Amino acid sequence: MDQRLSLITLAVADMARARGFYESGMGWKPVMAVEGEVTFYQMNGLIFGLYNRTEMAKDGKFDDNGAYYSGMAMAYNARSTAEVDVVFARAAQAGAHIQKQPVKTDWGGYSGYFLDLDGHPWEIAHNPFWTITDDGNMVIPPQPA
């Protein structure tokens, strides 16, 4: 298996509400959608999807207990601490639950967490030690051996 991630899909209870959060609230643009079922957003090197929660549970044969912390969060790395604050303000205005306001971290960055409308956790961070290319890809600089 290649070392890559192709798609992240979130199960959502209400597609219109979820699309409103990501599109009107966060400013994202879909590239493909089947009304009420699935919506896809082209990212830098991968695709982000929203999938009707009931249908995803059936498709994957999952027991659906609702969104909950499962030890995983999506992350958006910003180019500055100011950008982190802007993203948090947009998320809050769009109805996100602010789990942890952004703060300076002990590793030298700036980070906070919010939950989207379906309870999926997002970390928004600035890491001054990593590079974000013009096309939005993250690059970890080579470490000395």
VENZIMO-V657196 format. One record per residue. N is the residue number from 1. RES is the residue in one letter. SS is DSSP state (A for helix, B for strand, O for the rest). PHI is phi in degrees with one decimal (NA if undefined). Layout:
{{N:RES:SS:PHI} {N:RES:SS:PHI}}
//
This chain:
{{1:M:O:NA} {2:D:O:-65.7} {3:Q:O:-84.5} {4:R:O:-158.4} {5:L:O:-119.9} {6:S:O:-97.9} {7:L:B:-150.3} {8:I:B:-119.6} {9:T:B:-123.2} {10:L:B:-104.2} {11:A:B:-79.4} {12:V:B:-127.9} {13:A:O:-75.5} {14:D:O:-136.9} {15:M:A:-60.7} {16:A:A:-61.3} {17:R:A:-64.6} {18:A:A:-63.4} {19:R:A:-62.2} {20:G:A:-59.6} {21:F:A:-62.2} {22:Y:A:-75.1} {23:E:A:-90.0} {24:S:A:-73.8} {25:G:A:-73.2} {26:M:O:-100.2} {27:G:O:86.0} {28:W:O:-81.3} {29:K:O:-119.6} {30:P:O:-73.8} {31:V:O:-109.6} {32:M:B:-161.4} {33:A:B:-153.3} {34:V:B:-114.1} {35:E:O:-46.7} {36:G:O:76.8} {37:E:O:-112.8} {38:V:B:-153.6} {39:T:B:-139.5} {40:F:B:-122.0} {41:Y:B:-124.3} {42:Q:B:-76.5} {43:M:O:-108.9} {44:N:O:-82.5} {45:G:O:97.1} {46:L:O:-147.3} {47:I:B:-118.1} {48:F:B:-108.2} {49:G:B:-125.9} {50:L:B:-115.1} {51:Y:B:-130.8} {52:N:B:-51.6} {53:R:A:-57.0} {54:T:A:-62.1} {55:E:A:-68.1} {56:M:A:-65.4} {57:A:A:-60.8} {58:K:A:-65.1} {59:D:A:-59.3} {60:G:A:-93.3} {61:K:O:56.3} {62:F:O:-93.4} {63:D:O:-77.7} {64:D:O:-99.2} {65:N:O:-105.3} {66:G:O:85.0} {67:A:O:-69.3} {68:Y:O:-156.5} {69:Y:O:-68.1} {70:S:O:-118.4} {71:G:O:86.4} {72:M:O:-140.5} {73:A:O:-141.8} {74:M:B:-73.6} {75:A:B:-137.3} {76:Y:B:-120.9} {77:N:B:-96.3} {78:A:B:-92.6} {79:R:O:-82.5} {80:S:O:-159.3} {81:T:A:-66.4} {82:A:A:-62.0} {83:E:A:-65.7} {84:V:A:-56.5} {85:D:A:-63.7} {86:V:A:-64.7} {87:V:A:-61.5} {88:F:A:-62.7} {89:A:A:-63.1} {90:R:A:-62.8} {91:A:A:-61.7} {92:A:A:-62.7} {93:Q:A:-63.6} {94:A:O:-83.4} {95:G:O:107.1} {96:A:O:-65.0} {97:H:B:-90.2} {98:I:B:-80.0} {99:Q:B:-80.2} {100:K:B:-149.6} {101:Q:B:-58.7} {102:P:B:-60.6} {103:V:B:-142.1} {104:K:B:-64.9} {105:T:O:-100.8} {106:D:O:-73.2} {107:W:O:-95.6} {108:G:O:100.0} {109:G:O:-106.9} {110:Y:B:-146.9} {111:S:B:-154.1} {112:G:B:-153.3} {113:Y:B:-132.0} {114:F:B:-134.2} {115:L:B:-109.9} {116:D:O:-70.7} {117:L:O:-66.1} {118:D:O:-101.0} {119:G:O:87.3} {120:H:O:-78.1} {121:P:B:-79.8} {122:W:B:-124.4} {123:E:B:-99.9} {124:I:B:-116.6} {125:A:B:-142.0} {126:H:B:-120.1} {127:N:O:-114.1} {128:P:O:-69.6} {129:F:O:-97.2} {130:W:B:-109.6} {131:T:B:-105.5} {132:I:B:-110.1} {133:T:O:-72.1} {134:D:O:-57.9} {135:D:O:-89.4} {136:G:O:91.1} {137:N:O:-82.5} {138:M:B:-88.4} {139:V:B:-131.4} {140:I:B:-90.6} {141:P:O:-59.4} {142:P:O:-58.4} {143:Q:O:-96.4} {144:P:O:-62.2} {145:A:O:-75.8}}
//
